Amino acid sequence: MSYDLYFKARDQKSTPSVDGVVAYFKGRDNYEVTDQQAIYQNQITGVYFVFDFGQVENDEQNGQLPVTFNLNYYRPHIFGLEAEPEVQTFVREFNLLVMDDQLAGMGEGEYSTNGFLNGWNRGNEFAYQAFLQQKPEATPMSLSTSQIEACWRWNLAQPGIQQKYGESIFVPRYMFTLHDGKVKRTVV
């Protein structure tokens, strides 16, 4: 199960080429880019997602681009928080519309931050519920949403803080451990 977004050019003249899209992602941080995908993976936060490049059937009829965004469900909500600015920047760079048919999604039209986060969060909650209904004994160990988000925000900012203070001071990042059967935050 995943959150999937499709993209559409506003008109035929503004349709970006796949080569242009590939070049765009090659210029961005945290992406590994091939001719088929731009895989985002942030080594510091652990967040990952994919933009796939491929073929769209009948693309002349509906204007759909051969690019899709994919973010797996059953992930902490911070995955959506980190993905949203990347999707927003992509949409703005190429002046695109979105096609979002997820439950509580944006539908077809303009992209919005709230629409993305609402669709992602609602689908992710559904995925958690579905998984736990199938395997009630498999309740994941976790921290509270606010604790996870606070750690993520620190980790996301950590490279900039490290750069500010230079190499003479070590700026740690949060990591998670299992101690006495509970998830704990830790730094080294």
C-alpha positions, 0 to 999 in steps of 0.5 A: 500500500502506498500514497501515489500521485500523478502529474499533469501538464497545464497545457501541451506547450508546457509539458516537461520532457522526461530528460528535463525531469531527470536533469532536475532531480540530478541537481537535488540533494538526497536523490539517486537518479537513473533513467527510470527513477529518482529515489530520495533517501535522507541518510540522517532522517531515514526518510525515503520515497520515489519518483518513477519515470515511465510510460503513460497510456493515452498520454495525449488524451489526458496530459498525464506525465510519465512521472509518478510519486510513491510513498509507502504507507505504514511509516511514521508521519514524518515521511509525509512531512519530509516528502511534501516540500519535495513534491511541492518544489517539483510541481512548482518547478514544472508548473504542474497539476496533480491527480490524487485519487486517494481517500481524502486526496486532492482529486485532480487540479491544483497541488496543496500542502494541506491536501497532500498531508491530509491524503497521506495521513488518512491513507497512512492511518488506514494502512496501520489499522488494516495491518493491525487488524490482520496481525493484532499481536504485531503492535509496533513499538514506538514513541509518541508522534510529538517525540518522533517529530521533535527528533526528526526536526532536530535530525533534519536541521543537524547538518546545518547546525554542524556546518554553523559550528564547524568541525571542532564541535560535534553535533549529534543526531537522535537515534533510537534504541530498544531498552527494557522493552521500550523505544528510547531516544539517544544521542552519542 
